[in-house]
Amino acid sequence: MDRRTFLGAGVVAVAATLLDQPKIAQAAGQEISLPAPDMKGGLPLMECLKKRQTNRRLGSEDLTLPELSNLLWAAYGVNRSDGRHVIPTARNQQKVMLFAVLGDGVWKYLPEKNSIAKVLDGDRRSDFDGSSLILLFAAPINDQFGGMHVGSMYQNVGLYCASKDYPNCVKHTRSDILDKVLPLPSGWKVLISQSIGSQVK
Ligand SMILES: Cc1cc2nc3c(=O)[nH]c(=O)nc-3n(C[C@H](O)[C@H](O)[C@H](O)COP(=O)(O)O)c2cc1C
């Protein structure tokens, strides 16, 4: 069977690297099922905490889809059958959104489906710092808890990166540069970004 299996309605299951994605010709609006995140293994939590740090030397090599799936799940995945997430949210209102800026466009993470939907075409990574992946964390501007929610997300990602030795940096600078073109609900904005890069030798 071809490794790319069409599931209908524009949803594509892909077991390939992100480098392959342009060949599938996803236009904005199309959706990709991510491989199931790997919830086993990794460094023990205390070692991740010991290793967590900012790194500003970030490479631009593409991530694989399994790596992307793990990173997005660490940030905001669903971890229980009742639809709750890896991060706590005030009154479980889940007022956060996560976007992934990748080489072939900007994608919105759909945690309940473990998929990503393309929202913008084109490589926008140089609008930020050009690293492999830039995560954008959005929340309502007037939500007193928004900053706490996105802080939980970037800390989860930082710990995952520590476990995998991925250089990463939380960045406020330029983080809202796509706000006018992202499909954000009225009154929402990107509060912070997090760049994840390959190792720079
Ligand atoms: C909310 C927030 C915003 C940040 N913004 C930037 C930024 O715009 N540019 C940058 O290079 N680092 C940024 N950082 C990274 C901090 O400078 C870094 O966390 C701090 O120097 C401590 O280093 P450490 O993460 O290795 O402990 C930010 C960190 C946080 C938590």
The ligand as a Gaussian input file, in Angstrom:
#p B3LYP/6-31G(d) Opt

LIG

0 1
 C        8.195000      35.076000      28.483000
 C        9.586000      34.945000      27.928000
 C        9.988000      35.736000      26.877000
 C       11.260000      35.589000      26.305000
 N       11.596000      36.316000      25.218000
 C       12.813000      36.139000      24.641000
 C       13.145000      36.818000      23.434000
 O       12.348000      37.572000      22.878000
 N       14.373000      36.605000      22.900000
 C       15.268000      35.738000      23.473000
 O       16.371000      35.568000      22.933000
 N       14.974000      35.063000      24.614000
 C       13.765000      35.235000      25.195000
 N       13.429000      34.520000      26.326000
 C       14.412000      33.580000      26.911000
 C       15.011000      34.155000      28.197000
 O       15.913000      35.188000      27.882000
 C       15.681000      33.020000      28.973000
 O       14.687000      32.120000      29.424000
 C       16.452000      33.576000      30.162000
 O       17.612000      34.259000      29.724000
 C       16.869000      32.485000      31.147000
 O       17.651000      31.500000      30.504000
 P       17.265000      29.963000      30.597000
 O       15.966000      29.756000      29.872000
 O       18.399000      29.224000      29.961000
 O       17.103000      29.626000      32.052000
 C       12.181000      34.652000      26.869000
 C       11.762000      33.856000      27.944000
 C       10.486000      33.979000      28.443000
 C       10.048000      33.078000      29.574000

